[in-house]
Amino acid sequence: MERKVGTVSRGIRCPIIREGDQLADIVVESVLDAAKSEGFEIRDRDVISVTESVVARAQGNYAPIEAIAKDVKAKLGGKTIGVIFPILSRNRFAICLRGIAMGAEKVVLMLSYPSDEVGNELVTQDQLDEAGVNPYSDVLTLEKYRELFGENKHQFTGVDYVDYYSGLIKEMGADVEVIFANNPRVILDYTKRVLNCDIHTRARTKRILMANGAEVVCGMDDILNAPVDGSGCNEKYGLLGSNKSTENTIKLFPRDCTDLVMQIQKQMLDKTGKHVEVMVYGDGAFKDPVGKIWELADPCVSVANTPGLEGTPNEVKLKYLADNDFKDLNGEALTNAISQRIKEKDDNLVGNMASQGTTPRRLTDLIGSLCDLTSGSGDKGTPVILVQGYFDNFTN
């Protein structure tokens, strides 16, 4: 029978993962149990994706806020430090801020506005326009911010992050001064020792600060990039990608997990005879058009993946072919003509008009975003996602 279904994304239920669990075995067994239970078959080029959270948990990659404090104090001196461009998140940054503040006498907290790097708004663009504020050049003190905009609670969480972050810093025993600016150079008027907390623009921020007189600049990726008193760490990303575990502990981004994806691929081949692709994924890369939040708070979508997931889609646009090359055909003749064109397409369609409108992104970013949406971030209990048919096309 002709196949009538294309891409299918399935959330796979798994046991609760604990430190030391043999994750590759659990993932493979869970996928095979689900296939048996739901009556589907594993196929070549299926994609098995595992959320980074359970990988880090199996690795035991945790750290107390005291470890953050000790590393911050050692690298930034423990006196007055600038903490600039953090995202507004109780789960992602607040727990890190507690450790950072514990490692300093005073924190000058510089918030970007009208929103943080991933789209969480402090104020709206309309509010800026009404107040006559230019976010590209104007520096606001806390007093001026409150005078112009008052209290602004996040539309989803109901949290006034200015007050919340200030309170956390004070709670940890440090003094705090809050300013609002988007030019990283501004912080150098307050202190020459800076922790820049931006994620995807961190290299540029570091470069600008060092070129303009900073004494010490650390990114989040420079804190806990090695163990402190036996803590977890991430050699490449440090605190980036971490989130709250308990009130005093963070779960870090998983350490190298290339071996894990290769083990899962091999076990699936041994047990089913099928060559699947495997990846460990973090946040997806997509933007909420209403809340304006860009999901990608992790430093990358794919933490590790098998080689078959490298590259970008190489697809032609069916509607372009139907409306242009084969506009005079209908029915079976149209189907046959388009099918033949797909079979004959070049291995690299960059610059080909027939590919315009297809998504110019990496496969790992696309598939990882699909997996993140499928697994959710709450109580679904599906930290493993099986994607089938992703590499099919109209001719399959």
Secondary structure, DSSP 8 states (H G I E B T S, - for coil): -------EEEEE------TT--HHHHHHHHHHHHHHHHT----TT-EEEEEHHHHHHHHT-EEEHHHHHHHHHHHH-SSEEEEES----IIIIIHHHHHHHHT-SEEEEEE-SSB-TTS-BSS-HHHHHHHT--TTT--EEHHHHHHHH-----TTT---HHHHHHHHHHHTT-EEEEEE-S-GGGGGGT-SEEEE--STTHHHHHHHHHHTT-SEEEEGGGSSSS-STT----TTTTTTT-EEEETTEEE------HHHHHHHHHHHHHHHS---EEEEE-S---B-TTT--B---SS-SEEEE-GGG-S------HHHIIIIITTT--HHHHHHHHHHHHHH--S--TT-GGGTTS--S-HHHHHHHHHHHHH-SSS----EEEEESTT--TT-
